[in-house]
Amino acid sequence: MKRNLITSSITALLVIAGTNGFPNAVANDNVVKANDFVELFEKLGGKHPGFRKAHARGLCASGTFVPTSNEYFNKAALLSNGVLPVSIRFSLGGANPNSDEKTPGARGIGMQIKLPNGALHTFTGNNFPVFAGKDPQTFYGFLSTLVPDENGKRDPARTMAYIQNNPSVQANAMWNKTAKTALSYANTEFFGIHTFYFEQPNGNKTKFRWHIEPSLGVKTLEKSEAAKMPTRFLADTLAQQLNDNTVSFKIMASLGEPEDSDINPSQQWPSERPQVSLGTVTVKSSGGDECKNTNFDPNILSSGFTPSADPVLRMRSATYAISFGKRLSGQ
Ligand code: HEM
């Protein structure tokens, strides 16, 4: 009994320690590094050389972006160059490229819009509106509770305790609890979650968070319906929808007030914030591997746009770069 207690305490310490050997990665700011995330993702989803270390399972698509000009994004190059080409990747959360598409949970979108001068603008978001943690340390601590033990078993009590002790994880945990399986990528809404800024030529700054609304509406599968689906259906469903319909997504910006946090992605802004459209992405084709070697880093922005100082947003660039480098070199 005593031995078990000691073993589990050591295991807990090792899990929280990550790779850098510091035992209190959760408590100590700036201890969690980008590479710790990559290694943690591999512990959670396995090692899959050549694949993205998160959102490993995905589907490329391409389309066009038709901008909506408006006063808050006045003279943005993104919105004043007419119709632009977009490279898209839809994905399932997790590090396993063979994930079961019947499983409820995270679905992602990466969109890179190419401007005539070669500049890129990236929108990379998920289907949940709020992030699991106010900073990278909290998120890392949360994910660490999901690592299975040596017998492949998770410890839900440990995860529950972490959620209880870390309020900034709670809104996302609530979302996860009720999340259903997406019927199709074309029926999924996506949220940028972080705050971005656009500086107008007159110096005024627009503070915003973006989200994406599907033209075909949000549709999910009940548990019993999902159970009847094959393990893989998202590519075929989207291909069928592209045959039958116009599949498009409206990119909306919620305009922030001074009191709305620009550094905490676990804090949602009030729903009554004004919203303006940035434009519409219409998906024209899907399949192939055009997006395979793309890094959908959310900090790659076109002229006039800047990221906020959100530490999770910053951590994303560093982690995506490591994942990108690894997968391009077959690791
Ligand atoms: C500390 C927080 C986060 C870490 C460490 C992280 C890490 C990663 C990594 C390593 C990849 C693979 C990158 C590549 O190989 O190209 C990835 C992909 C992705 N992440 Fe994150 N992420 C974080 C937060 C988020 C958030 C907040 C969102 C949504 C708003 C998000 C959405 C996505 C999506 C959609 C992809 C797939 C992009 C693609 O298709 O290439 N991630 N993430």
Residues whose N, C-alpha, C, O or C-beta is under 5 A from the ligand:
A	BS01	HEM	F37 R52 K53 A54 H55 G58 R89 S91 G108 I109 G110 T124 G125 N126 F131 P136 F191 G192 I193 T294 N295 F296 V312 M315 R316 T319 Y320 S323 F324
